[in-house]
Amino acid sequence: MIDKHTILFTGLSGNLGREILPKFIDKNFNIISTYFDDKELDLINKEHLKQVNFIKCNLIKEKDVDSLEKQIKKIDTSIDTLINLVGGFSYAKILETSLNDLIKMFELNFFTVYNISKIAPRLMKNSLNSSIINIITPYAELPAEGTSLYSSSKAALMNFSKSLALEFRENKIRVNSLMCNTIDTKLNRRLMPEENFDTWTKPKEIFDTMYIIINEESKFINGEVIRLD
């Protein structure tokens, strides 16, 4: 692995992000991350906070994403990898939902990735090993009762990622998706204490897979849905 490979994260302050951040720090990556609300930074370990360059950005707004590009350029570094962890989950039967609920799910799980992907070729133009990693769910292929809004937004993201892998070949940017089951985080254990944690996707498994994809020896991996469920 090349020293100081630069990774741009979205959603790093979330449950999964906080679990895998120490592992990326230990591997000596240069880390940049977007965040939406100042309260998010309170969730990050203070020592880890010092080792990440956080940039405030509402990824749903195109103007904010354009500003993000300008701020990254000021840092004078090229992005090698974009890892999109940003997203959200909702459980509700369709008759209990509204169009606004659907829009919110798409904003969190799809529009955010769409907006930042549009600036990725410019952010990565000087990288010799560039890739994008998105997070999807088995519900994208096999929806369950009560997940219609969530599964639809993730299905859109899955197909978007596959299309992006084809379109970004000319930019030498690989795009892959990790399909994760319920992730074994401390919060999820508190919320679902009676579930079988052994069947959940472990953060270390996710990190290990990301590390393999990022590695220069994995340049042949593109347009894949890698199942960790």
TORVOMAR-495589 format. One record per residue (C-alpha): residue in one letter; residue number from 0; x, y, z. Coordinates in nm, 3 decimals. Example, Ala and Ser with C-alpha at 12.3 -4.5 7.8 and 13.67 -1.06 7.14 Angstrom:
2
- aa | i | X | Y | Z
- A | 0 | 1.230 | -0.450 | 0.780
- S | 1 | 1.367 | -0.106 | 0.714
# end
This chain:
229
- aa | i | X | Y | Z
- M | 0 | 0.000 | 0.000 | 0.000
- I | 1 | 0.127 | 0.343 | -0.093
- D | 2 | 0.190 | 0.563 | 0.210
- K | 3 | -0.059 | 0.839 | 0.263
- H | 4 | -0.317 | 0.705 | 0.027
- T | 5 | -0.597 | 0.962 | 0.074
- I | 6 | -0.950 | 0.850 | 0.155
- L | 7 | -1.256 | 1.074 | 0.148
- F | 8 | -1.535 | 0.941 | 0.371
- T | 9 | -1.897 | 1.037 | 0.397
- G | 10 | -2.090 | 0.934 | 0.708
- L | 11 | -1.777 | 0.862 | 0.909
- S | 12 | -1.942 | 0.967 | 1.236
- G | 13 | -2.204 | 0.693 | 1.204
- N | 14 | -2.199 | 0.357 | 1.381
- L | 15 | -1.992 | 0.177 | 1.118
- G | 16 | -1.760 | 0.472 | 1.058
- R | 17 | -1.664 | 0.502 | 1.424
- E | 18 | -1.592 | 0.128 | 1.439
- I | 19 | -1.358 | 0.116 | 1.139
- L | 20 | -1.191 | 0.458 | 1.169
- P | 21 | -0.919 | 0.337 | 1.414
- K | 22 | -0.824 | 0.060 | 1.169
- F | 23 | -0.775 | 0.309 | 0.885
- I | 24 | -0.573 | 0.536 | 1.113
- D | 25 | -0.351 | 0.242 | 1.210
- K | 26 | -0.281 | 0.179 | 0.840
- N | 27 | -0.148 | 0.533 | 0.800
- F | 28 | -0.410 | 0.659 | 0.554
- N | 29 | -0.463 | 1.030 | 0.502
- I | 30 | -0.829 | 1.076 | 0.597
- I | 31 | -1.078 | 1.345 | 0.499
- S | 32 | -1.445 | 1.327 | 0.593
- T | 33 | -1.759 | 1.525 | 0.538
- Y | 34 | -2.001 | 1.594 | 0.820
- F | 35 | -2.342 | 1.762 | 0.834
- D | 36 | -2.395 | 1.870 | 1.194
- D | 37 | -2.141 | 1.987 | 1.453
- K | 38 | -2.289 | 1.738 | 1.701
- E | 39 | -2.152 | 1.457 | 1.485
- L | 40 | -1.798 | 1.550 | 1.582
- D | 41 | -1.882 | 1.491 | 1.949
- L | 42 | -1.930 | 1.123 | 1.863
- I | 43 | -1.573 | 1.082 | 1.740
- N | 44 | -1.299 | 0.979 | 1.982
- K | 45 | -1.094 | 1.292 | 2.059
- E | 46 | -0.766 | 1.129 | 1.961
- H | 47 | -0.913 | 1.010 | 1.633
- L | 48 | -1.068 | 1.351 | 1.575
- K | 49 | -0.720 | 1.504 | 1.553
- Q | 50 | -0.621 | 1.268 | 1.271
- V | 51 | -0.910 | 1.342 | 1.037
- N | 52 | -0.963 | 1.653 | 0.827
- F | 53 | -1.337 | 1.718 | 0.866
- I | 54 | -1.521 | 1.939 | 0.618
- K | 55 | -1.878 | 2.051 | 0.682
- C | 56 | -2.106 | 1.969 | 0.389
- N | 57 | -2.472 | 1.892 | 0.327
- L | 58 | -2.434 | 1.625 | 0.060
- I | 59 | -2.796 | 1.658 | -0.045
- K | 60 | -2.731 | 2.009 | -0.174
- E | 61 | -2.535 | 2.045 | -0.498
- K | 62 | -2.402 | 2.388 | -0.395
- D | 63 | -2.252 | 2.240 | -0.078
- V | 64 | -2.089 | 1.960 | -0.278
- D | 65 | -1.940 | 2.215 | -0.518
- S | 66 | -1.801 | 2.400 | -0.217
- L | 67 | -1.661 | 2.072 | -0.084
- E | 68 | -1.462 | 2.030 | -0.403
- K | 69 | -1.311 | 2.375 | -0.361
- Q | 70 | -1.217 | 2.308 | 0.002
- I | 71 | -1.048 | 1.980 | -0.084
- K | 72 | -0.847 | 2.154 | -0.352
- K | 73 | -0.723 | 2.400 | -0.089
- I | 74 | -0.584 | 2.105 | 0.109
- D | 75 | -0.371 | 2.038 | -0.199
- T | 76 | -0.421 | 1.663 | -0.212
- S | 77 | -0.571 | 1.422 | -0.461
- I | 78 | -0.839 | 1.181 | -0.343
- D | 79 | -0.757 | 0.816 | -0.408
- T | 80 | -1.061 | 0.647 | -0.256
- L | 81 | -1.415 | 0.763 | -0.182
- I | 82 | -1.600 | 0.554 | 0.077
- N | 83 | -1.968 | 0.637 | 0.115
- L | 84 | -2.097 | 0.535 | 0.457
- V | 85 | -2.367 | 0.801 | 0.474
- G | 86 | -2.722 | 0.666 | 0.485
- G | 87 | -3.021 | 0.587 | 0.697
- F | 88 | -3.277 | 0.316 | 0.770
- S | 89 | -3.653 | 0.325 | 0.819
- Y | 90 | -3.904 | 0.053 | 0.899
- A | 91 | -4.270 | 0.114 | 0.812
- K | 92 | -4.541 | -0.051 | 0.608
- I | 93 | -4.615 | 0.135 | 0.287
- L | 94 | -4.962 | 0.253 | 0.399
- E | 95 | -4.802 | 0.416 | 0.701
- T | 96 | -4.559 | 0.621 | 0.492
- S | 97 | -4.575 | 0.943 | 0.292
- L | 98 | -4.403 | 1.069 | -0.020
- N | 99 | -4.181 | 1.281 | 0.207
- D | 100 | -4.067 | 0.965 | 0.384
- L | 101 | -3.968 | 0.814 | 0.050
- I | 102 | -3.787 | 1.131 | -0.054
- K | 103 | -3.596 | 1.133 | 0.277
- M | 104 | -3.475 | 0.776 | 0.224
- F | 105 | -3.359 | 0.855 | -0.128
- E | 106 | -3.190 | 1.174 | -0.010
- L | 107 | -2.990 | 0.988 | 0.254
- N | 108 | -2.908 | 0.668 | 0.066
- F | 109 | -2.895 | 0.774 | -0.297
- F | 110 | -2.886 | 1.149 | -0.362
- T | 111 | -2.586 | 1.195 | -0.133
- V | 112 | -2.382 | 0.939 | -0.327
- Y | 113 | -2.506 | 1.073 | -0.659
- N | 114 | -2.397 | 1.428 | -0.579
- I | 115 | -2.049 | 1.345 | -0.453
- S | 116 | -1.989 | 1.093 | -0.733
- K | 117 | -2.030 | 1.373 | -0.988
- I | 118 | -1.721 | 1.551 | -0.855
- A | 119 | -1.519 | 1.232 | -0.801
- P | 120 | -1.339 | 1.237 | -1.140
- R | 121 | -1.207 | 1.586 | -1.070
- L | 122 | -1.105 | 1.500 | -0.714
- M | 123 | -0.927 | 1.184 | -0.831
- K | 124 | -0.770 | 1.304 | -1.156
- N | 125 | -0.415 | 1.287 | -1.016
- S | 126 | -0.459 | 0.951 | -0.842
- L | 127 | -0.284 | 0.642 | -0.977
- N | 128 | -0.517 | 0.407 | -0.791
- S | 129 | -0.868 | 0.546 | -0.753
- S | 130 | -1.187 | 0.375 | -0.644
- I | 131 | -1.530 | 0.432 | -0.494
- I | 132 | -1.688 | 0.200 | -0.238
- N | 133 | -2.061 | 0.214 | -0.162
- I | 134 | -2.256 | 0.029 | 0.107
- I | 135 | -2.574 | -0.158 | 0.017
- T | 136 | -2.793 | -0.420 | 0.183
- P | 137 | -2.944 | -0.760 | 0.097
- Y | 138 | -3.280 | -0.579 | 0.101
- A | 139 | -3.172 | -0.416 | -0.227
- E | 140 | -3.227 | -0.756 | -0.390
- L | 141 | -3.473 | -0.921 | -0.150
- P | 142 | -3.699 | -0.664 | 0.019
- A | 143 | -3.874 | -0.755 | 0.342
- E | 144 | -4.204 | -0.638 | 0.482
- G | 145 | -4.169 | -0.287 | 0.621
- T | 146 | -3.855 | -0.201 | 0.425
- S | 147 | -4.008 | -0.079 | 0.099
- L | 148 | -3.864 | 0.273 | 0.120
- Y | 149 | -3.523 | 0.167 | 0.248
- S | 150 | -3.484 | -0.127 | 0.009
- S | 151 | -3.590 | 0.085 | -0.290
- S | 152 | -3.332 | 0.351 | -0.215
- K | 153 | -3.057 | 0.091 | -0.173
- A | 154 | -3.163 | -0.090 | -0.491
- A | 155 | -3.126 | 0.241 | -0.673
- L | 156 | -2.779 | 0.282 | -0.522
- M | 157 | -2.679 | -0.071 | -0.623
- N | 158 | -2.774 | -0.017 | -0.987
- F | 159 | -2.626 | 0.333 | -0.989
- S | 160 | -2.295 | 0.187 | -0.867
- K | 161 | -2.293 | -0.072 | -1.146
- S | 162 | -2.360 | 0.195 | -1.408
- L | 163 | -2.098 | 0.423 | -1.256
- A | 164 | -1.839 | 0.144 | -1.278
- L | 165 | -1.892 | 0.137 | -1.655
- E | 166 | -1.898 | 0.513 | -1.704
- F | 167 | -1.595 | 0.583 | -1.486
- R | 168 | -1.371 | 0.332 | -1.663
- E | 169 | -1.252 | 0.616 | -1.886
- N | 170 | -1.156 | 0.805 | -1.569
- K | 171 | -0.975 | 0.497 | -1.433
- I | 172 | -1.200 | 0.498 | -1.126
- R | 173 | -1.326 | 0.163 | -1.003
- V | 174 | -1.668 | 0.144 | -0.835
- N | 175 | -1.768 | -0.145 | -0.611
- S | 176 | -2.041 | -0.210 | -0.355
- L | 177 | -2.031 | -0.399 | -0.028
- M | 178 | -2.354 | -0.576 | 0.056
- C | 179 | -2.373 | -0.594 | 0.435
- N | 180 | -2.626 | -0.759 | 0.659
- T | 181 | -2.707 | -0.597 | 0.996
- I | 182 | -2.371 | -0.465 | 1.113
- D | 183 | -2.246 | -0.577 | 1.452
- T | 184 | -2.203 | -0.238 | 1.621
- K | 185 | -2.252 | -0.148 | 1.985
- L | 186 | -2.562 | 0.056 | 1.905
- N | 187 | -2.726 | -0.223 | 1.704
- R | 188 | -2.665 | -0.466 | 1.990
- R | 189 | -2.839 | -0.227 | 2.228
- L | 190 | -3.131 | -0.178 | 1.990
- M | 191 | -3.172 | -0.550 | 1.909
- P | 192 | -3.046 | -0.738 | 2.217
- E | 193 | -3.239 | -1.059 | 2.139
- E | 194 | -3.099 | -1.105 | 1.787
- N | 195 | -2.827 | -1.357 | 1.700
- F | 196 | -2.516 | -1.140 | 1.674
- D | 197 | -2.321 | -1.424 | 1.515
- T | 198 | -2.513 | -1.379 | 1.190
- W | 199 | -2.433 | -1.007 | 1.166
- T | 200 | -2.161 | -0.856 | 0.949
- K | 201 | -1.857 | -0.763 | 1.158
- P | 202 | -1.693 | -0.419 | 1.117
- K | 203 | -1.354 | -0.591 | 1.087
- E | 204 | -1.484 | -0.795 | 0.792
- I | 205 | -1.597 | -0.473 | 0.626
- F | 206 | -1.264 | -0.301 | 0.690
- D | 207 | -1.066 | -0.601 | 0.564
- T | 208 | -1.269 | -0.609 | 0.243
- M | 209 | -1.231 | -0.235 | 0.191
- Y | 210 | -0.858 | -0.266 | 0.244
- I | 211 | -0.836 | -0.536 | -0.021
- I | 212 | -1.036 | -0.329 | -0.271
- I | 213 | -0.825 | -0.018 | -0.208
- N | 214 | -0.500 | -0.208 | -0.256
- E | 215 | -0.326 | -0.151 | -0.587
- E | 216 | -0.312 | -0.526 | -0.652
- S | 217 | -0.695 | -0.524 | -0.672
- K | 218 | -0.723 | -0.293 | -0.971
- F | 219 | -0.906 | -0.567 | -1.160
- I | 220 | -1.200 | -0.553 | -0.915
- N | 221 | -1.462 | -0.323 | -1.065
- G | 222 | -1.841 | -0.312 | -1.084
- E | 223 | -1.878 | -0.585 | -0.824
- V | 224 | -2.133 | -0.640 | -0.551
- I | 225 | -1.928 | -0.808 | -0.279
- R | 226 | -2.158 | -0.991 | -0.039
- L | 227 | -2.067 | -0.990 | 0.328
- D | 228 | -2.414 | -1.093 | 0.448
# end
